[in-house]
Amino acid sequence: MHKTQGNFFLRKKVVLFFLLVSFLFPINSQAQCAMCRAALNSEGNKTKAAAVNDGIVYLMVIPYLLVGGIGYAVYRMRKNKK
C-alpha cells in the first residue's frame, strides 16, 4: 500500500470518528439569540413571532440561491468550453 493511500484512510477514519462523536453527544443549545427570545417570550406577540420566523427563512434561502447561481454559472462555462 502506498503512503498516500494510508494517509487517506487515516483521515477518513478520523473524520468518521468526529462525525460519530458529534452525533452521539449533541450539545444542547438555545435556537434563538437572547434578543429574539426576549422579544418573543412576552404574550400577544403573534405578529412579531411570525416576522422573526419569516426573517429566518429569508436569511436561510439567500445562501442557497447564491451557491445555486454560482454552480449554474460554472456549469454553463464548462458546457460552453466543450
C-alpha positions as a LaTeX table, in Angstrom:
\begin{tabular}{lrrr}
\hline
Residue & $x$ (\AA) & $y$ (\AA) & $z$ (\AA) \\
\hline
Met1 & 0.00 & 0.00 & 0.00 \\
His2 & 1.27 & 3.45 & $-0.86$ \\
Lys3 & 1.88 & 6.02 & 1.81 \\
Thr4 & $-0.75$ & 8.39 & 0.36 \\
Gln5 & $-3.42$ & 5.68 & 0.48 \\
Gly6 & $-2.65$ & 5.07 & 4.14 \\
Asn7 & $-2.95$ & 8.78 & 4.92 \\
Phe8 & $-6.25$ & 8.95 & 3.04 \\
Phe9 & $-7.74$ & 6.07 & 5.03 \\
Leu10 & $-6.45$ & 7.53 & 8.29 \\
Arg11 & $-8.04$ & 10.91 & 7.53 \\
Lys12 & $-11.27$ & 9.19 & 6.56 \\
Lys13 & $-11.32$ & 7.32 & 9.86 \\
Val14 & $-10.63$ & 10.49 & 11.86 \\
Val15 & $-13.43$ & 12.37 & 10.11 \\
Leu16 & $-15.82$ & 9.47 & 10.63 \\
Phe17 & $-14.87$ & 9.33 & 14.31 \\
Phe18 & $-15.58$ & 13.03 & 14.85 \\
Leu19 & $-18.89$ & 12.80 & 13.00 \\
Leu20 & $-19.99$ & 9.87 & 15.14 \\
Val21 & $-18.93$ & 11.64 & 18.34 \\
Ser22 & $-20.80$ & 14.80 & 17.33 \\
Phe23 & $-23.98$ & 12.82 & 16.66 \\
Leu24 & $-23.74$ & 10.72 & 19.80 \\
Phe25 & $-23.09$ & 13.64 & 22.14 \\
Pro26 & $-25.21$ & 16.56 & 20.93 \\
Ile27 & $-24.77$ & 19.88 & 22.61 \\
Asn28 & $-27.97$ & 21.36 & 23.93 \\
Ser29 & $-28.36$ & 24.85 & 22.61 \\
Gln30 & $-30.97$ & 27.52 & 22.55 \\
Ala31 & $-32.11$ & 28.12 & 18.99 \\
Gln32 & $-32.53$ & 31.85 & 19.39 \\
Cys33 & $-30.33$ & 34.68 & 20.45 \\
Ala34 & $-31.11$ & 36.45 & 23.70 \\
Met35 & $-32.74$ & 39.42 & 21.95 \\
Cys36 & $-35.08$ & 37.25 & 19.87 \\
Arg37 & $-36.06$ & 35.14 & 22.86 \\
Ala38 & $-36.81$ & 38.20 & 24.98 \\
Ala39 & $-38.92$ & 39.74 & 22.23 \\
Leu40 & $-40.92$ & 36.56 & 21.61 \\
Asn41 & $-41.44$ & 35.39 & 25.19 \\
Ser42 & $-43.99$ & 38.03 & 26.04 \\
Glu43 & $-47.66$ & 37.26 & 25.40 \\
Gly44 & $-49.52$ & 38.60 & 22.38 \\
Asn45 & $-46.56$ & 38.84 & 20.03 \\
Lys46 & $-48.01$ & 36.65 & 17.26 \\
Thr47 & $-47.15$ & 39.12 & 14.50 \\
Lys48 & $-43.67$ & 39.69 & 15.85 \\
Ala49 & $-43.07$ & 35.93 & 16.09 \\
Ala50 & $-44.27$ & 35.48 & 12.50 \\
Ala51 & $-41.96$ & 38.28 & 11.37 \\
Val52 & $-38.97$ & 36.68 & 13.10 \\
Asn53 & $-39.79$ & 33.32 & 11.50 \\
Asp54 & $-40.10$ & 34.96 & 8.07 \\
Gly55 & $-36.75$ & 36.64 & 8.61 \\
Ile56 & $-35.13$ & 33.33 & 9.48 \\
Val57 & $-36.48$ & 31.76 & 6.31 \\
Tyr58 & $-35.29$ & 34.74 & 4.26 \\
Leu59 & $-31.80$ & 34.53 & 5.73 \\
Met60 & $-31.72$ & 30.78 & 5.15 \\
Val61 & $-32.72$ & 30.98 & 1.46 \\
Ile62 & $-30.16$ & 33.56 & 0.30 \\
Pro63 & $-27.03$ & 31.37 & 0.68 \\
Tyr64 & $-28.71$ & 28.53 & $-1.20$ \\
Leu65 & $-29.64$ & 30.87 & $-4.05$ \\
Leu66 & $-26.08$ & 32.22 & $-4.22$ \\
Val67 & $-24.50$ & 28.76 & $-4.27$ \\
Gly68 & $-27.03$ & 27.57 & $-6.84$ \\
Gly69 & $-26.36$ & 30.58 & $-9.06$ \\
Ile70 & $-22.60$ & 30.13 & $-8.86$ \\
Gly71 & $-22.98$ & 26.41 & $-9.55$ \\
Tyr72 & $-25.14$ & 27.12 & $-12.59$ \\
Ala73 & $-22.64$ & 29.70 & $-13.89$ \\
Val74 & $-19.78$ & 27.19 & $-13.54$ \\
Tyr75 & $-21.89$ & 24.55 & $-15.28$ \\
Arg76 & $-22.59$ & 26.92 & $-18.18$ \\
Met77 & $-18.91$ & 27.87 & $-18.52$ \\
Arg78 & $-17.80$ & 24.25 & $-18.55$ \\
Lys79 & $-20.54$ & 23.34 & $-21.03$ \\
Asn80 & $-19.52$ & 26.18 & $-23.38$ \\
Lys81 & $-15.86$ & 25.09 & $-23.31$ \\
Lys82 & $-16.70$ & 21.71 & $-24.81$ \\
\hline
\end{tabular}
